[in-house]
Amino acid sequence: MRSEQVEKQLSYDKGYYEGKGSNYKSSKEMMVNAEKKYFPKILKNFELTENSHVLDIGCAFGYFLRLCDKLGCSTYGLDVSEYAIEQAK
């Protein structure tokens, strides 16, 4: 695959999260929905304490990590999207 094609595929900028070149309709709406409905269900499967360390690979806007922060965990997030990382900060 040509490098410009690879670069285009890895371009997870603001447009990507707004549905340009992706299946997102509204990433903000989707992530807030996940934070309220799905992430709490996922957290029930873990025994997290204030001493827990959580690494979220592909953290996007960091909504899952925000829930872990509220539990007092030390959180770390990685994502390929500079735009998503800025939003997560």
C-alpha positions in Angstrom: 0.0 0.0 0.0 1.3 3.4 -0.9 2.3 5.6 2.1 -0.2 8.3 1.2 -3.0 5.7 1.3 -1.7 4.5 4.7 -1.5 8.2 5.9 -5.1 8.8 4.8 -6.4 5.7 6.6 -4.6 6.8 9.8 -6.0 10.4 9.6 -8.3 10.3 12.6 -8.8 14.0 12.7 -11.8 16.1 13.7 -13.5 15.2 10.4 -13.2 11.5 11.0 -15.0 11.9 14.3 -17.7 13.9 12.6 -18.4 11.1 10.1 -16.2 12.0 7.2 -14.6 8.8 6.1 -16.1 6.9 9.1 -19.3 5.5 10.3 -19.6 8.0 13.1 -22.7 10.2 13.0 -21.6 12.2 16.1 -18.7 11.0 18.0 -19.4 13.2 20.9 -23.0 11.9 21.2 -21.8 8.3 20.8 -19.1 8.7 23.4 -21.3 10.4 25.9 -23.9 7.6 25.4 -21.1 5.0 26.0 -20.0 6.8 29.1 -23.5 6.7 30.6 -24.7 3.2 29.4 -21.8 0.9 28.4 -18.7 1.9 30.3 -20.4 1.5 33.8 -21.4 -2.1 32.8 -17.8 -2.8 31.7 -16.4 -1.4 35.0 -18.5 -3.9 37.0 -16.3 -6.7 35.6 -13.2 -5.2 37.2 -12.2 -4.8 40.8 -10.7 -1.3 40.6 -9.5 0.5 43.7 -7.7 3.8 44.3 -4.4 1.9 43.8 -5.4 0.5 40.4 -3.6 1.6 37.2 -5.7 1.6 34.0 -4.3 1.7 30.5 -6.8 2.3 27.7 -5.3 1.6 24.3 -7.4 3.4 21.7 -8.9 5.7 24.4 -10.3 8.2 21.8 -11.7 11.2 23.9 -10.9 9.5 27.2 -14.4 9.0 28.5 -13.7 5.5 29.9 -10.6 6.8 31.7 -12.7 9.7 33.1 -14.9 7.1 34.9 -11.8 5.4 36.2 -10.5 8.7 37.4 -13.7 9.2 39.4 -12.9 5.9 41.2 -9.4 7.2 42.1 -7.5 5.1 39.7 -4.2 6.2 38.0 -5.2 6.4 34.3 -3.2 6.4 31.1 -4.5 6.6 27.6 -3.0 6.0 24.1 -4.5 6.8 20.8 -3.3 7.3 17.2 -5.4 10.4 16.8 -3.8 13.7 17.8 -7.2 15.3 17.7 -8.7 12.7 20.0 -5.8 13.0 22.4 -6.3 16.8 22.6 -10.0 16.3 23.3 -9.1 13.8 26.0 -6.8 16.2 27.8 
